[in-house]
Amino acid sequence: MPKRRRGGRSHWRLWLTLAVMTACVAGAAVAVWKYNLRVLQAPMDHVLADHAENGRISVRAHYRQYVHNDVLVLDLRGLSGEPTRMDIFSAMLDYAAALKQTRFREIIFASNGREKFAMDGAYFQQLGCDYKASDPLAALYVVWEFPGHIFDMQGRRPYFAPQDPDFAHRVDHFNRFMTDWYEKDVTVVEKK
């Protein structure tokens, strides 16, 4: 009786199976990435293009871990030129308006991939429905209310006292949120 060779066809089938499985996983990953790009990043790019007069803001908008479609991550990656805090904030409000028909359970504010703060998705949707870029009083009201809706990532505690009636304290809270969100992590490239 002839001896059987080890490996042979079974080795070839194993490698073919692994190659097909790898291609399927890679294809699924690309499909998930493209879906995030089309559904979330494209509206963000449109909003940021409208806010480019004072500088360039770089934000990645995607689902958490790219697959949790009830959690939106707004990941501020970089700034160039001289965008103010209000430029960045008004871009976020315009983005909320662009996605006002989309429901999220939670919004995560991240900076260079590090998750910093959370906000209830219903409040984000309310901002999108209520905010009018042409009304400066609306912007002041949002700055007044916004800090009370921010939670830290450790234990989901309110980041600020939600019912602080003093306008100066609320503005300080807003400024602290913006500083803690991105100013310590994001590189600002000066305009040349």
C-alpha positions as a Markdown table, in Angstrom:
| # | Residue | x | y | z |
|---|---|---|---|---|
| 1 | Met | 0.0 | 0.0 | 0.0 |
| 2 | Pro | 1.5 | 3.4 | -1.0 |
| 3 | Lys | 2.2 | 5.9 | 1.7 |
| 4 | Arg | 0.0 | 9.0 | 1.8 |
| 5 | Arg | 1.7 | 12.4 | 1.5 |
| 6 | Arg | 1.1 | 14.8 | 4.3 |
| 7 | Gly | -0.4 | 18.2 | 3.5 |
| 8 | Gly | -1.2 | 18.0 | -0.2 |
| 9 | Arg | -4.7 | 19.0 | -1.1 |
| 10 | Ser | -5.9 | 19.6 | 2.5 |
| 11 | His | -3.2 | 22.3 | 2.9 |
| 12 | Trp | -4.3 | 24.0 | -0.3 |
| 13 | Arg | -7.9 | 23.9 | 0.8 |
| 14 | Leu | -7.0 | 25.4 | 4.2 |
| 15 | Trp | -5.2 | 28.3 | 2.6 |
| 16 | Leu | -8.0 | 28.9 | 0.2 |
| 17 | Thr | -10.5 | 28.9 | 3.0 |
| 18 | Leu | -8.4 | 31.4 | 5.0 |
| 19 | Ala | -8.0 | 33.6 | 2.0 |
| 20 | Val | -11.7 | 33.7 | 1.3 |
| 21 | Met | -12.5 | 34.4 | 5.0 |
| 22 | Thr | -10.0 | 37.2 | 5.1 |
| 23 | Ala | -11.4 | 38.7 | 2.0 |
| 24 | Cys | -14.9 | 38.6 | 3.5 |
| 25 | Val | -13.9 | 40.2 | 6.7 |
| 26 | Ala | -11.9 | 42.9 | 4.8 |
| 27 | Gly | -14.9 | 43.5 | 2.6 |
| 28 | Ala | -17.3 | 43.9 | 5.5 |
| 29 | Ala | -14.9 | 46.3 | 7.2 |
| 30 | Val | -14.7 | 48.5 | 4.1 |
| 31 | Ala | -18.5 | 48.4 | 3.8 |
| 32 | Val | -18.9 | 49.5 | 7.4 |
| 33 | Trp | -16.4 | 52.3 | 6.9 |
| 34 | Lys | -18.1 | 53.5 | 3.7 |
| 35 | Tyr | -21.5 | 53.5 | 5.3 |
| 36 | Asn | -20.1 | 55.7 | 8.1 |
| 37 | Leu | -18.5 | 57.9 | 5.5 |
| 38 | Arg | -21.7 | 58.4 | 3.5 |
| 39 | Val | -24.2 | 58.7 | 6.4 |
| 40 | Leu | -22.2 | 60.7 | 9.0 |
| 41 | Gln | -19.0 | 62.1 | 7.6 |
| 42 | Ala | -20.4 | 63.5 | 4.3 |
| 43 | Pro | -22.9 | 65.8 | 6.2 |
| 44 | Met | -20.1 | 66.9 | 8.5 |
| 45 | Asp | -17.8 | 67.7 | 5.6 |
| 46 | His | -20.5 | 69.8 | 4.1 |
| 47 | Val | -21.1 | 71.7 | 7.3 |
| 48 | Leu | -17.3 | 72.3 | 7.8 |
| 49 | Ala | -17.0 | 73.6 | 4.3 |
| 50 | Asp | -19.5 | 76.2 | 5.2 |
| 51 | His | -17.5 | 77.2 | 8.3 |
| 52 | Ala | -14.1 | 77.5 | 6.6 |
| 53 | Glu | -13.9 | 81.3 | 6.5 |
| 54 | Asn | -12.2 | 81.5 | 9.9 |
| 55 | Gly | -10.0 | 78.4 | 9.5 |
| 56 | Arg | -10.3 | 74.8 | 8.9 |
| 57 | Ile | -11.8 | 72.4 | 11.4 |
| 58 | Ser | -11.1 | 68.7 | 11.1 |
| 59 | Val | -13.8 | 66.4 | 12.7 |
| 60 | Arg | -14.4 | 62.7 | 12.2 |
| 61 | Ala | -18.0 | 61.8 | 12.6 |
| 62 | His | -18.8 | 58.1 | 13.0 |
| 63 | Tyr | -20.8 | 55.6 | 14.9 |
| 64 | Arg | -19.1 | 54.4 | 18.1 |
| 65 | Gln | -16.6 | 51.7 | 17.1 |
| 66 | Tyr | -18.1 | 52.2 | 13.6 |
| 67 | Val | -20.9 | 49.8 | 14.2 |
| 68 | His | -23.1 | 51.1 | 17.2 |
| 69 | Asn | -25.6 | 53.1 | 15.2 |
| 70 | Asp | -27.2 | 54.6 | 18.3 |
| 71 | Val | -24.1 | 56.4 | 19.4 |
| 72 | Leu | -22.5 | 59.2 | 17.4 |
| 73 | Val | -18.9 | 60.1 | 18.0 |
| 74 | Leu | -17.7 | 63.7 | 17.1 |
| 75 | Asp | -14.0 | 63.4 | 17.1 |
| 76 | Leu | -12.2 | 66.7 | 16.8 |
| 77 | Arg | -8.9 | 66.0 | 15.1 |
| 78 | Gly | -7.3 | 69.3 | 14.2 |
| 79 | Leu | -7.6 | 73.0 | 13.5 |
| 80 | Ser | -5.9 | 75.4 | 11.2 |
| 81 | Gly | -6.1 | 79.1 | 10.9 |
| 82 | Glu | -8.0 | 80.9 | 13.7 |
| 83 | Pro | -11.3 | 79.3 | 14.3 |
| 84 | Thr | -12.9 | 80.6 | 17.6 |
| 85 | Arg | -14.7 | 78.4 | 20.1 |
| 86 | Met | -18.0 | 79.7 | 18.7 |
| 87 | Asp | -16.9 | 78.8 | 15.2 |
| 88 | Ile | -16.4 | 75.2 | 16.3 |
| 89 | Phe | -19.6 | 75.2 | 18.4 |
| 90 | Ser | -21.7 | 76.7 | 15.7 |
| 91 | Ala | -20.4 | 74.0 | 13.2 |
| 92 | Met | -21.5 | 71.4 | 15.7 |
| 93 | Leu | -24.9 | 73.0 | 16.0 |
| 94 | Asp | -25.2 | 73.1 | 12.2 |
| 95 | Tyr | -24.3 | 69.5 | 12.1 |
| 96 | Ala | -27.0 | 68.7 | 14.6 |
| 97 | Ala | -29.4 | 70.6 | 12.3 |
| 98 | Ala | -28.2 | 68.5 | 9.3 |
| 99 | Leu | -28.9 | 65.3 | 11.3 |
| 100 | Lys | -32.1 | 66.4 | 13.0 |
| 101 | Gln | -34.1 | 63.5 | 11.5 |
| 102 | Thr | -31.7 | 61.0 | 12.9 |
| 103 | Arg | -32.1 | 59.6 | 16.4 |
| 104 | Phe | -29.1 | 58.7 | 18.6 |
| 105 | Arg | -29.1 | 57.4 | 22.1 |
| 106 | Glu | -25.9 | 59.3 | 22.9 |
| 107 | Ile | -23.4 | 61.7 | 21.4 |
| 108 | Ile | -19.7 | 61.4 | 22.4 |
| 109 | Phe | -17.3 | 64.3 | 22.1 |
| 110 | Ala | -13.8 | 63.0 | 21.5 |
| 111 | Ser | -10.5 | 64.6 | 20.7 |
| 112 | Asn | -7.9 | 62.8 | 18.6 |
| 113 | Gly | -9.7 | 59.5 | 19.3 |
| 114 | Arg | -10.0 | 60.0 | 23.1 |
| 115 | Glu | -13.6 | 60.0 | 24.3 |
| 116 | Lys | -14.1 | 63.0 | 26.6 |
| 117 | Phe | -17.8 | 63.8 | 27.2 |
| 118 | Ala | -21.2 | 62.5 | 26.5 |
| 119 | Met | -24.6 | 64.1 | 25.8 |
| 120 | Asp | -28.1 | 62.6 | 25.5 |
| 121 | Gly | -29.0 | 62.0 | 21.9 |
| 122 | Ala | -32.5 | 63.5 | 22.3 |
| 123 | Tyr | -30.9 | 66.8 | 23.4 |
| 124 | Phe | -28.7 | 66.8 | 20.3 |
| 125 | Gln | -31.8 | 66.2 | 18.1 |
| 126 | Gln | -33.6 | 69.0 | 19.9 |
| 127 | Leu | -30.6 | 71.3 | 19.2 |
| 128 | Gly | -30.8 | 70.4 | 15.5 |
| 129 | Cys | -34.5 | 71.2 | 15.4 |
| 130 | Asp | -34.4 | 74.4 | 17.4 |
| 131 | Tyr | -31.1 | 76.1 | 16.5 |
| 132 | Lys | -31.3 | 78.9 | 13.9 |
| 133 | Ala | -27.9 | 80.1 | 12.8 |
| 134 | Ser | -29.3 | 83.5 | 11.8 |
| 135 | Asp | -30.6 | 84.2 | 15.3 |
| 136 | Pro | -27.8 | 85.4 | 17.7 |
| 137 | Leu | -30.1 | 85.2 | 20.7 |
| 138 | Ala | -30.7 | 81.5 | 19.9 |
| 139 | Ala | -26.9 | 81.0 | 20.0 |
| 140 | Leu | -26.7 | 82.7 | 23.4 |
| 141 | Tyr | -29.5 | 80.6 | 24.7 |
| 142 | Val | -27.8 | 77.4 | 23.5 |
| 143 | Val | -24.5 | 78.5 | 25.2 |
| 144 | Trp | -26.6 | 79.1 | 28.4 |
| 145 | Glu | -28.3 | 75.7 | 28.3 |
| 146 | Phe | -25.6 | 73.5 | 26.7 |
| 147 | Pro | -23.2 | 72.9 | 29.7 |
| 148 | Gly | -26.0 | 71.4 | 31.8 |
| 149 | His | -26.4 | 68.6 | 29.3 |
| 150 | Ile | -22.8 | 67.4 | 29.3 |
| 151 | Phe | -21.7 | 64.3 | 31.2 |
| 152 | Asp | -18.3 | 63.0 | 31.9 |
| 153 | Met | -17.2 | 59.6 | 30.6 |
| 154 | Gln | -16.5 | 58.1 | 34.0 |
| 155 | Gly | -19.8 | 57.3 | 35.6 |
| 156 | Arg | -22.0 | 59.6 | 33.4 |
| 157 | Arg | -22.1 | 62.3 | 36.1 |
| 158 | Pro | -23.1 | 65.8 | 35.0 |
| 159 | Tyr | -20.0 | 67.7 | 34.2 |
| 160 | Phe | -21.5 | 71.0 | 35.4 |
| 161 | Ala | -24.3 | 72.0 | 37.8 |
| 162 | Pro | -27.3 | 71.9 | 35.4 |
| 163 | Gln | -29.3 | 74.6 | 37.2 |
| 164 | Asp | -26.7 | 77.3 | 37.8 |
| 165 | Pro | -28.7 | 80.5 | 37.2 |
| 166 | Asp | -25.7 | 82.8 | 36.8 |
| 167 | Phe | -25.0 | 83.7 | 33.2 |
| 168 | Ala | -21.3 | 84.4 | 33.8 |
| 169 | His | -21.0 | 80.9 | 35.4 |
| 170 | Arg | -22.7 | 79.3 | 32.4 |
| 171 | Val | -20.4 | 81.0 | 30.0 |
| 172 | Asp | -17.4 | 79.9 | 32.1 |
| 173 | His | -18.8 | 76.3 | 32.0 |
| 174 | Phe | -19.1 | 76.5 | 28.2 |
| 175 | Asn | -15.5 | 77.8 | 27.9 |
| 176 | Arg | -14.3 | 75.1 | 30.2 |
| 177 | Phe | -16.1 | 72.4 | 28.2 |
| 178 | Met | -14.5 | 73.6 | 25.0 |
| 179 | Thr | -11.1 | 73.7 | 26.6 |
| 180 | Asp | -11.4 | 70.3 | 28.2 |
| 181 | Trp | -12.9 | 68.8 | 25.0 |
| 182 | Tyr | -10.2 | 69.7 | 22.5 |
| 183 | Glu | -7.8 | 72.5 | 23.4 |
| 184 | Lys | -5.4 | 70.3 | 25.4 |
| 185 | Asp | -5.2 | 67.6 | 22.7 |
| 186 | Val | -5.7 | 69.1 | 19.2 |
| 187 | Thr | -2.8 | 70.6 | 17.3 |
| 188 | Val | -3.5 | 74.0 | 15.9 |
| 189 | Val | -1.7 | 74.7 | 12.6 |
| 190 | Glu | -1.2 | 78.4 | 12.0 |
| 191 | Lys | -2.4 | 79.9 | 8.7 |
| 192 | Lys | 0.4 | 80.9 | 6.3 |
